C-alpha cells in the first residue's frame, strides 16, 4: 500500500536497488577467505604480518563506522541524502580493489605491509560508505512496517547471490583453464568487481528515488552516540546483533577445522559451503514472510531458537558423518540469514521513533552502530583461536582427542550461549507493529501542524 504518498517500489525497482549488493559481496568473503593466504604465501608477507595487517584494518573499520554514519547523515546533495554517497564510493572502491586484488597487474608485483594496511583501510572506508548509504536509503524508501522487511530482504538476497558467484568463480576458472594459483583466483574476483560495481550503482541510482527527510544538522556526534545508547530498544537491538555476529563468526572461523578434523569432510568443504548460501537464498524469502505474520522481533526469536537446535545437533557428529554435517550446515544457512534482515528492518522502525522524539533523522548513525556491533561480534570470534591453541589443537597437524573435543565444544557452545542471550533480548520486545503505527501517526500529525491550514 501507499504510505504518506510514497508508492511501494515495483519489482524492477527492488531489483535495481539491490543490484549493488552483488559486487559488494565480493568484498565480504574474499577479504577473510582468500586475501590473507594470498598475501601471506604468494606475496611473501608471512602469516604473522598478514594477520596483524588485517587486524589493524578491521580495528580501523570498527572505529570509523559511527564517524562515517554521522557524516553521511549531515552532508546532502541535490540527489538527496544517500545516492551521492554510493556514487562517491565507487571510484575509491575501484582504485582500492585494483591495488589489493590485482597487485601484479596494477603495480610492480610487490606490496609492503604498510602499503597493504593503508589500502585495506581505504577499502574499508569505501565499503562502509557504500553499505551504510544503501541500508539508510532502504530505511527511508518506505514508512511501512512490513515493506521495510521486503526491501531489505531483496538486498540480502542479492548479497547472498553475490557471495555464491564469488565462491563459484575460482571453481569456474579452474574448469575453463585448468589449475590456477591463488593469485589468479583473487584477480578474477577483482576483475568481476571492477566491471560490475559501476554498472549496478548506475542502474540503482537512476531507477530508484529518494524522498525528503528531516535534517540531522543539530546533532553532534558525541551527543548522538550517547542518546542512541541511552535508548532501551536500540541497546537491545545492538546487543542482539552482537549475539548474531558471534555465532556467525565462530562457525565461519572454525568451519574448515571442524569439517576437517571432527567430521572428515575436507574434500567437500566448498560444496557444503555453497549449500549454505543456496539454502540462504531459499530460506530468506520465507523468513521475511514469517515476519509479516509474527512481527519482526518474534521472527528473530523463532530464527534464533531454530538456529540453537541446529547448533546443538553438531555435538552428535563424529568422524565420517559428512552427510549429517552437510545437512546441518544447509539448515543453518536456511535459518541464519533472516536474522540480519529482521534486525536491520527493526532499526529502521526505531529511527522513526527517534525522529518523533528528537526531530532529527539519523538513519546513517543508527546503521553505523549496527554494522559496528556485527563486526565486533565477528572479531570476538577470533578469540577462539588462542583458546584452541591453549587446548593443544594443531590445525593441519596431529591433535589429541581432548583438543578435538575443545574444537567441537567451541564450535557448539559459544554460538549456543550467544543465541540464547539473543533470544532473551528480543523476548517481548516493546516496539512492534502497533507501536510503530502510533509513531507514524505522531509523525503525520506533526507534519500536518507544520503545514498549517493553508498547506493541508
N, C-alpha and C positions, 0 to 999 in steps of 0.2 A: 504493500500500500504506500501511498504518498504521505510523507510526514513533513509538515511545515513547508509545503511547496516543493519538496525535494522528491523527484521521481526515483523509484528504485533503479539501480543500474541494470541495463539489459545484459543478456548472457554474453554478448560480444564485449561490452564494456567491462564486465567482470573478468573475462579472459585477458583483455588488453591491459587492465590494471595489474593483473597477476604476472604477466609475462616477464618483467624484470627479475622475478624470483628465480627464473630458470638459470640465467648465467650467474646470479649472485650465489646460487647453491654451489657453484664451482669453487667458491672461497670457503665453503663450510667443511667439506670432507678433506680436500687435498691438504689444507693447512695443518691438519692434525695427522693425517694418514700417510701422505706421500712426500710432502716437503721436508720434514725432519730427516727421514732416512736418505733422501736425495742429497741434502746439503752435508750430512754427516759422512757419507760414503763417497759418492761420485764427485762432489765438490771439495772434499777433503778437509772439512772443518772439524770433524770429530764429534762424537756423540755428546760429550760433556759440554763443549762450546755451543753446539746447536741447542741443547736443552736449555742452557742459560739464556741464549738469544730469544728463544720462543717464549720463555717465561717472562722475560723483561717486556717483550712486545705485548703479551697478554695482560700484564700488570698495567701498562700504559693504556691499553684498550679499556680496562675497567675504570681507570681514573678519568679518562676523557669522556665517558658516556654521559654523565649528567651535565658536563660543560657544553657538549655539543647539543644535547637536548634543549638546554636553556637558550643557546644561540639561535637554533633553528626556529624556536618559538617566536623570537623577537624580530628577526630580520625577514621582512616580507618583500614581495615584488608585485608588479602588475599582474603576474600569473597567479598570485595567491601566496600561500604560506609554505607549501610543500614541494610543488613540482619543480621550481627553480633549483631547490637544493638537490633533488635527484639528478637533474641535468648537470649541475655543477660538480657532482661526484664522479661523473663519467670520465672526463679527461684525467683526473687524479688516479682513478682505478685502472684505466688503460695503461698509463705510464708505469704504475707500480707492478701490475701483473706482467707487463712485458719484461721488466727487470728481474722480478722474483721468479717467474715461471720459465722464462727463456733467457737465462743469463749468458748462455753461449751465443745465442742468435742476436741479442741486443746489447751485448757487452763484449769484453775481451776474453770471456770464458772463466774469469776469476772474480771472486767477490769476498771481501773480508767480513769478519764477524761484525765489525762496526757498521759497515755498509748494509749488511743484511738486516741488522737491527733497525737502522734508520728507515729502510724501505718497507719493512714489515709494519713499523709504527704508522707510516703514511698510508699503507694499505688498509690498516685497521681503521684509520680516520675516515677514509673514503667509504669503506664498507659500513661503518656505523652511521654516517650521514645518510647513505642511501637507504638502509633498512629502517632507521628511525623515521625518516621522512615518509617512507611508504606505509609504515604502521600508523603514523599520525594521520596521514591522508585518508587511510581506510576508516579510522575512527570518526573523521569529520565529514565523510561522504554521506552518512545517514545518522538519523537520530533515533532510529527504531531499534528496540532491544534485540530482536532476533536477527534483523538484517545485518547487524554487525558481525554476528557469528557466520553468516553466509559469506560476506565479503572476505573476512579473514580466513575462512575455510578454503575458499578458492585460492587465496595467496599461498596457504600452506600446502595445498595440493600441488601447485606448480613448483614449489620449493622441493617437495619430495620427488617429483618427477625429474627435476634438475639434478638432484643427488643421484638418482638412478642412472641418468645419462652419464654423469661424471664417472660413476663406478663401472659403467659398461664400456666407456671409451678405451681404456687400456686393453680390455679383452678384444674389442673390435680391431684395434690397431695390430695386435699380435696375430689375429686371424688373417688379416689382409696382407701383412708384410713379413710375418714371421717374428721370431723372438726379438724383443726390443729392450733397451736399457730403461732404468727408472727415469732418467732424464728425458728420454723420448716420450714417455707416458705423461710426465708433467708438462712437457712442451705442448703436447696435443690438447691437454686441458686448457692451458693458457691461450692457445690459438682459438679454441672454441669460444672462450670468454671474450676475447678481443673482437670477434665477429658479432657475437650475439648481443652484448650489452648495449651498444649504441642503437641497434635496431629496435630492441624491445623497449628501451626507455623512450625512444621517439614515438613508438606506437602508443605507449601508455599515456604520455603527457598530451598527445594530440587527440586521444579518444575519450578521455575521462575528465570531467570537470572538477573544479574546486568551488566551494561555497564560502561566502564571507563568514569570518569568525570573530569572536571578541578578541580584544588585544591582550597581550601579556606584558606590556611595557612597564607596568607598575610593580613588577615583581623583581626583586634582587635574588641572585642565585642562592645565597645562604638562607635567606628568609623562606624562599620557596621550598628548599630541601627540608628545613625544619618543619614547615607546615605539612608537607606530604607525609613525613614520618610520624607526625602527631595524629594523623587521621587513622582511626582504628581499622576500617575496611581496607585501606591501601596497605597498611602494615601486614594485614593477614594475607593479602594477595602477594606481596613481595616475599614473605616467608614461605608461602605455598609454592611460589615459583622456584625459590631456592631448594625446596624439597622435591621439585621435579628435576632440577639440574643435577642434584647429587646422584639419584638413581641412573639417570641417563649417562652421566659422566663415568660412574663406576662400571656400568655394564659395557660402555664403549671402551674404556681404558683397559679392562680385563678380558674383553671378548676373545681376543686371539689366544691369550694364555689359558682361559677356561676351556675354550674349544679344543685346544691342542693337548693340554696336559691332564684335564679332567675327563673329557669325553673322547678325545682322539679323533676329532673332526677336522684336522688340519687341511686335508685336500679339498674340503667342501666349504672353506671359510667364505670365499667370495660369493658362492652360490647362495649360501644361507643368509648372508648379509643382504643380498639382492632381494631375497624373500621377505626380509624385514621391511624394506621400503615399499615393495609391491603391496604387502599387507596393509601398510600405512595408507597407500592410495585408495585401497578398497574400504578400509575402516573409517577414514576421516569423514566422508560424507554422512555415514551412519551416525557418527558421534555428534556431528553438527545437528542432524535431525533430532537426535535424542535430546539435545539441549533445548530445542523448541518446546518439548513436552515436559521435561523435568526441571527446567531453568538451569542456567549455566553452572551455578555452584553445586547443585545436586548432581549434575552430569559429571563434574570434576570428582566428587566423592565416589560416584559409581565407577568411573575410569580408574581411580586410584585403588579401589577395592579389587577390581578385576586384575589390575597390574600386580597387586600384592599377592593374589592367589597364584598367578603365573610365576612370579618370582620365587615363591616358596617351593614350587614344584621342581625348580632346578636342583634342590637338595637330593632329589630322588635319582638323579643321573649318575652314571658311573661309566667306566671305560667301555667304549663300544656303543653307547646309547646315542648314536648320531641322529637317528630319526627323531627320537624324543627331544633332543636338543633343538633340531630344526623346527619342530612343531612349536616348542615354547618360544623360540626367537620370533617366529612368524606371528604367534599370538601376541607377543609383546608389541610388535610393530602395529598390529591391528588396533590396539588399545592406546598406546602411548602418545601418538602424535596429536590426538584430540585434546590432550591437556594443554598444549601450547596455545591452541586456538581459543579455548574457553577462557584462559587467563588473560589473554590479550583483549578479548571481547569484553570481559568484565572491567578491565582497566578503562576502556572507552566509556563505559557507563559511569564509573567513578569520576572521570574527568567532567562529566556533565554535573555531577553533584558539587564538585569543586567550583565549577563555573557559576552555579547558582549561589554558592556561599560567598565567593570572593569576587566574582565579576571578571576573573582572569581565565583566559583559555591557555592552559599549559600542557597540551597534549604531548608535545615533544619531551618535556621534562619527565612526565609520568612514564612514558615508554622507555626513556633512557634509564630510569631506575629499574624498570622491569628487565630490560636486557642486561643490566649490570648484575642483578641478583642471579640471573640464569648463568652468566659467565662465571660468577663466583662459585656457584654450585658445581659446575664442570671442573673448575680449577681445584676445588677442595677434593674432588675425586682422585686427583693425582697423589694425595697423601696415602692412598692405598699402596703405592709402590714401596715407600720405605717400610711400611708395616710388613709387607710380604718379604722384603729383603731381610728384615729383622727376624722373621719367622724361618728363614733359611731357604726360601724359594729362589730357584735359579732359572730364569727364562732361557729356554733353549738348551739347558743343561740337565743334570741329574738332580732331582729334588726328592726329599724324603716324603714319606706318607703324611707326616704332620704338617709339612709346608704345603702340600697339595690340599690338605683339609683347610689350612688357613686361606688359601686361594678360594676354595669353594665357599667358605663362610663369609669372606669379604664380598664375594660376588652376590651373595644372597642376603645376608643380614643387614649390611649397611643400607642398601636400597630399601629393604623391607621396613626398617626403622623410619627412614625418611618418608616413605609412603604413608605410614600410619600417622606421623605428625601432620602431614599434609591433609589427610582426611579429617583430623580433629580441627585443623584451622578452618576448613571450609564447611564444617558441620554447622547448620543453622546460620549461615552467612546472612547478615542483616540487609543485604542490598540485592533484592531480586527484581522480578518484572514489575510488581506492583509499586515498589519503592521508586523504581526508575520512572514509571509513569507519573508519579507525583512530582518528581524533579522536573520532568519535561513540561508538565503543566505549570509549574512555578516559573520556568524559563519563558514559556509562552506568555504568561500573564505579565511578566516584567517587560517583555518586548512590546506588548500592547500598550503598557503605560508609557514606554519611551516614545512610541509613535504618537500618542495623544489622539484626541477625537478626529483630527483632520487627517491622520495617517491611516486610519482603520478602514 
